[in-house]
C-alpha cells in the first residue's frame, strides 16, 4: 500500500476554498485514491475517490495530475461544520488499509 | 443497503480485566473486516484485518486478539487489559477484489477507558 504524506494541519475561514494535498510517490498502477473525513468520536466517512484527472461530486473535487504522485482535495466555500480531519488513502484491491496521519482542517468564522 | 454495527458504544474497564468488542455487518457477503484503534488526538492504527472466516492478520502484536466466527461477525478481545489499551475502537468493512477495495465503511465506534 502506497505511503501517503499530508500536512498535519491547515487553517481557513468560512466561505473560502480549501485545497489539501496528499503525496503518494510510490503509487501503483492499479491504485485508486480515496479521501475520508473524520469528526471527533466518529469513524471516517467516504468523501471522494478517483484514479486520474479530475473527479467532482456534490461535496468536493479531487484533482490528480498525470503522474499520479499526488492528489488534491478541494472543498469549495467551507463552513464551520467542515472542521475535521481529512485522510487520503491510496490502494487498489488490497486487504490491508493503513491510514496516514491525516490533515486537521480548522475553519474559523 | 449495507450497515455495520458495533457494541458496546462505551466501556470502562479495570486494568487486568477481559475485553470483548463485537461488530456485525449486514447486507453484504464475504467482506473484508478491520479493527482500528485511535488514541485521543491521534491517527488510526490498524490492529487486525480479516479476508474470511477464521482468517485473521495481526498488525499489532500486543495483548489484543481478534476472531471471525461467522462471515459478517468480527470480535476484538483481550484477556487482560492494560492502561495503554484505552482509546476509540472502530470496526470497518470493505468490498474485496475490486478497485473500490480501498473504500472502507466504519461503524459507530466504541470508547474504551481502562482505569
Contacts between the chains, C-beta under 8 A, distances in Angstrom:
chain1	res1	chain2	res2	distance
A	30	B	99	7.3
A	31	B	102	7.9
A	32	B	99	5.4
A	32	B	100	7.3
A	32	B	102	6.0
A	34	B	102	5.2
A	34	B	103	5.8
A	36	B	104	7.9
A	41	B	88	6.8
A	41	B	109	6.6
A	41	B	111	7.3
A	42	B	106	7.9
A	42	B	108	7.5
A	42	B	109	6.6
A	43	B	90	4.8
A	43	B	92	6.8
A	43	B	106	2.6
A	43	B	107	6.1
A	43	B	108	7.0
A	43	B	109	5.6
A	44	B	44	7.3
A	44	B	104	7.8
A	44	B	106	5.9
A	45	B	106	7.1
A	46	B	103	5.9
A	46	B	104	7.8
A	46	B	105	7.4
A	49	B	100	7.1
A	49	B	102	7.9
A	49	B	103	6.3
A	51	B	99	7.6
A	87	B	44	7.6
A	89	B	102	5.2
A	89	B	104	7.5
A	90	B	102	7.2
A	91	B	101	6.7
A	91	B	102	3.9
A	92	B	99	6.2
A	92	B	101	6.1
A	92	B	102	7.0
A	93	B	96	6.7
A	93	B	97	5.1
A	93	B	98	5.7
A	93	B	99	6.6
A	93	B	101	3.9
A	94	B	101	5.8
A	94	B	102	6.6
A	95	B	32	5.5
A	95	B	49	5.9
A	95	B	51	5.3
A	95	B	57	7.4
A	95	B	96	6.7
A	95	B	101	7.7
A	96	B	46	7.2
A	96	B	49	6.0
A	96	B	57	7.2
A	96	B	59	7.8
A	97	B	34	6.6
A	97	B	46	6.9
A	97	B	49	7.4
A	97	B	92	7.9
A	97	B	94	6.7
A	97	B	102	5.8
A	97	B	104	5.5
A	98	B	46	5.3
A	98	B	59	8.0
A	99	B	36	7.8
A	99	B	43	6.2
A	99	B	44	4.3
A	99	B	46	7.6
A	100	B	43	7.1
A	101	B	43	4.8
A	102	B	43	5.8
A	102	B	44	8.0
